[in-house]
Amino acid sequence: MAKHFDRELEKLKKKILSLGAMVEERVYLAIKAIESRDPDLAQKIIRSDHEIDETEVEVEEECLKILALYQPVAIDLRFIVAVIKINNDLERIADEAVNIARGVSYLSRKKKIFYFDFDFSQMVEKTQSMLKGSLDALVNLDTDLAFKVCILDDEVDKINGEVHRLVKDAIRDNPEQGEHLVNLLLISRHLERIADHATNIAEEVIYLIEGEIVRHGDLNS
């Protein structure tokens, strides 16, 4: 029985890490689409979303099966609980990548010249770093890396706030370009949400390793 249980846990770990790799690739493509404003790439991301959804359901079903058959306790139970939550966050990250792709698809259809654009490179770099860091923390069970991811979230929030301020001013000065400007704001918001979900994953890694819930704690103390 123990050997079967260990095999099931190992299979589940491989599946959640595989989902993580798929989601990381979608975010990479979404970011590439932001930079290139490539409508074909945006459509590719949108069309492939069902693959993430199907894998997310498979992972959840595996978790429920293990809970029902083996009734795990202690660290094994924490692992299953963490995987269920991480699984949900990964699926949400993929949804945000699709939302970014839809925004890019809209922007790419507009041929006229716009007087305002935003350089997302800094926000993109930090968001990608957070997602990669959270998944690396999960693979290596690294609490130090997980805490670093959580702390980075404030920096992404600040950039999102700056985008909001700049777009608000631009809409006031160029109201005829409101749709374009709102789409830029939404892209920023979707990147910020990806960072939030990466933070959630990092927090679950900390819970998995230390058994401590840090969602509402002060990570800087």
C-alpha positions as CSV (number, residue, x, y, z in Angstrom):
1,M,0.0,0.0,0.0
2,A,2.8,2.4,0.9
3,K,4.6,1.8,-2.4
4,H,1.4,2.5,-4.3
5,F,0.9,5.7,-2.4
6,D,4.5,6.9,-3.0
7,R,4.0,6.2,-6.7
8,E,0.8,8.1,-6.8
9,L,2.5,11.1,-5.1
10,E,5.4,11.0,-7.5
11,K,3.0,10.9,-10.5
12,L,1.1,13.8,-9.1
13,K,4.3,15.8,-8.5
14,K,5.3,15.2,-12.2
15,K,1.9,16.3,-13.4
16,I,1.8,19.6,-11.4
17,L,5.4,20.4,-12.6
18,S,4.4,19.6,-16.2
19,L,1.4,22.0,-15.8
20,G,3.7,24.6,-14.4
21,A,6.0,24.3,-17.5
22,M,3.0,24.6,-19.8
23,V,1.8,27.7,-18.0
24,E,5.3,29.3,-18.0
25,E,5.4,28.8,-21.7
26,R,2.0,30.5,-22.2
27,V,3.2,33.5,-20.2
28,Y,6.4,33.7,-22.2
29,L,4.4,33.7,-25.5
30,A,2.0,36.3,-24.1
31,I,4.9,38.5,-23.2
32,K,6.4,38.0,-26.6
33,A,3.0,39.0,-28.1
34,I,3.0,42.2,-26.1
35,E,6.5,43.1,-27.5
36,S,5.7,42.1,-31.1
37,R,2.0,42.9,-31.3
38,D,1.7,39.7,-33.3
39,P,-1.9,38.8,-33.8
40,D,-1.1,35.3,-35.0
41,L,0.8,34.6,-31.8
42,A,-2.0,36.0,-29.8
43,Q,-4.5,33.7,-31.5
44,K,-2.2,30.7,-30.9
45,I,-2.3,31.4,-27.1
46,I,-6.1,31.8,-27.1
47,R,-6.7,28.6,-29.1
48,S,-4.4,26.5,-26.9
49,D,-6.1,27.4,-23.6
50,H,-8.1,24.2,-23.5
51,E,-4.9,22.2,-23.0
52,I,-4.3,23.9,-19.7
53,D,-7.9,23.5,-18.6
54,E,-7.8,19.8,-19.3
55,T,-4.6,19.3,-17.4
56,E,-5.9,21.3,-14.5
57,V,-8.9,19.1,-14.2
58,E,-6.7,15.9,-14.4
59,V,-4.5,17.2,-11.5
60,E,-7.6,18.0,-9.4
61,E,-9.0,14.6,-10.0
62,E,-5.7,12.9,-9.1
63,C,-5.7,14.8,-5.8
64,L,-9.2,13.8,-4.9
65,K,-8.5,10.2,-5.8
66,I,-5.4,10.1,-3.5
67,L,-7.4,11.8,-0.7
68,A,-10.2,9.2,-1.0
69,L,-8.0,6.1,-1.3
70,Y,-5.1,6.8,1.0
71,Q,-6.3,9.4,3.5
72,P,-2.9,11.0,3.8
73,V,-1.7,12.8,7.0
74,A,1.0,15.3,8.0
75,I,3.4,16.3,5.3
76,D,1.7,14.2,2.6
77,L,-1.7,15.8,3.4
78,R,0.0,19.3,3.2
79,F,1.4,18.3,-0.2
80,I,-2.0,17.4,-1.6
81,V,-3.6,20.6,-0.2
82,A,-0.8,22.7,-1.7
83,V,-1.0,21.0,-5.1
84,I,-4.8,21.6,-5.2
85,K,-4.2,25.3,-4.6
86,I,-1.2,25.6,-6.9
87,N,-3.1,23.9,-9.6
88,N,-5.8,26.5,-9.4
89,D,-3.3,29.4,-9.5
90,L,-1.6,27.9,-12.5
91,E,-4.9,27.7,-14.4
92,R,-5.6,31.3,-13.5
93,I,-2.2,32.4,-14.7
94,A,-2.9,30.7,-18.0
95,D,-6.3,32.6,-18.2
96,E,-4.4,35.9,-17.6
97,A,-2.1,35.0,-20.5
98,V,-5.1,34.5,-22.7
99,N,-6.5,37.8,-21.5
100,I,-3.2,39.5,-22.5
101,A,-3.4,37.8,-25.9
102,R,-6.9,39.1,-26.4
103,G,-5.6,42.7,-25.6
104,V,-2.7,42.3,-28.0
105,S,-5.1,41.0,-30.7
106,Y,-7.2,44.1,-30.3
107,L,-4.2,46.5,-30.4
108,S,-2.8,44.7,-33.5
109,R,-6.0,45.5,-35.4
110,K,-5.7,49.2,-34.9
111,K,-3.7,50.7,-37.7
112,K,-3.7,54.4,-36.7
113,I,-0.9,56.1,-34.8
114,F,-1.3,56.4,-31.0
115,Y,0.2,59.2,-29.0
116,F,0.8,57.1,-25.9
117,D,2.3,53.7,-25.3
118,F,3.8,52.0,-22.3
119,D,7.1,50.1,-22.0
120,F,6.1,47.0,-20.2
121,S,9.7,45.6,-20.2
122,Q,10.4,46.2,-16.5
123,M,7.0,44.8,-15.4
124,V,7.4,41.8,-17.7
125,E,10.8,41.0,-16.4
126,K,9.7,41.1,-12.7
127,T,6.5,39.1,-13.4
128,Q,8.4,36.4,-15.4
129,S,11.0,36.2,-12.6
130,M,8.3,35.7,-10.0
131,L,6.6,32.9,-11.9
132,K,9.9,31.2,-12.6
133,G,11.0,31.7,-9.0
134,S,7.8,30.2,-7.6
135,L,8.0,27.1,-9.8
136,D,11.7,26.7,-9.0
137,A,10.8,27.0,-5.3
138,L,8.3,24.2,-5.7
139,V,10.7,21.9,-7.6
140,N,13.5,22.4,-5.1
141,L,11.4,23.0,-2.0
142,D,13.3,26.2,-1.4
143,T,11.7,28.5,1.2
144,D,14.3,31.3,0.7
145,L,13.4,31.6,-3.0
146,A,9.7,31.4,-2.1
147,F,10.0,34.3,0.3
148,K,11.9,36.4,-2.4
149,V,9.0,35.9,-4.8
150,C,6.5,37.1,-2.2
151,I,8.6,40.3,-1.6
152,L,8.8,41.1,-5.3
153,D,5.1,41.3,-5.5
154,D,5.1,44.9,-4.1
155,E,7.4,46.0,-6.9
156,V,5.0,44.8,-9.6
157,D,2.1,46.4,-7.7
158,K,3.9,49.8,-7.8
159,I,4.5,49.5,-11.6
160,N,0.8,48.7,-12.1
161,G,-0.1,51.8,-10.1
162,E,2.2,53.9,-12.2
163,V,0.6,52.5,-15.4
164,H,-2.8,53.4,-14.0
165,R,-1.7,57.0,-13.3
166,L,-0.1,57.5,-16.7
167,V,-3.1,56.0,-18.6
168,K,-5.5,58.1,-16.6
169,D,-3.6,61.2,-17.6
170,A,-3.4,60.1,-21.2
171,I,-7.1,59.5,-21.4
172,R,-7.7,62.9,-20.0
173,D,-5.5,64.4,-22.7
174,N,-6.5,62.1,-25.6
175,P,-10.0,60.9,-24.9
176,E,-10.5,59.8,-28.5
177,Q,-7.9,57.1,-27.9
178,G,-9.7,55.7,-24.8
179,E,-10.1,52.2,-26.1
180,H,-6.4,51.8,-26.9
181,L,-5.4,53.3,-23.5
182,V,-7.8,51.0,-21.6
183,N,-6.3,48.0,-23.3
184,L,-2.8,49.0,-22.2
185,L,-4.2,49.4,-18.7
186,L,-5.8,45.9,-18.8
187,I,-2.5,44.3,-20.0
188,S,-0.8,45.9,-17.0
189,R,-3.6,44.5,-14.8
190,H,-3.2,41.0,-16.2
191,L,0.5,41.0,-15.6
192,E,-0.1,42.2,-12.0
193,R,-2.5,39.3,-11.5
194,I,0.0,36.8,-12.8
195,A,2.4,38.2,-10.2
196,D,-0.3,37.8,-7.5
197,H,-0.8,34.1,-8.5
198,A,2.9,33.5,-8.5
199,T,3.0,34.9,-5.0
200,N,0.2,32.5,-4.0
201,I,2.2,29.6,-5.3
202,A,5.3,30.7,-3.4
203,E,3.1,31.0,-0.2
204,E,1.9,27.4,-0.7
205,V,5.5,26.2,-1.1
206,I,6.2,27.8,2.3
207,Y,3.1,26.1,3.8
208,L,4.2,22.8,2.2
209,I,7.7,22.9,3.7
210,E,7.1,24.7,7.0
211,G,3.4,24.1,7.7
212,E,3.0,27.8,8.2
213,I,0.4,29.9,6.5
214,V,2.0,33.2,5.5
215,R,-0.8,34.8,3.4
216,H,-1.6,37.5,6.0
217,G,1.8,37.8,7.7
218,D,4.6,40.4,7.3
219,L,7.1,38.9,5.0
220,N,9.5,41.8,5.6
221,S,9.9,41.3,9.4
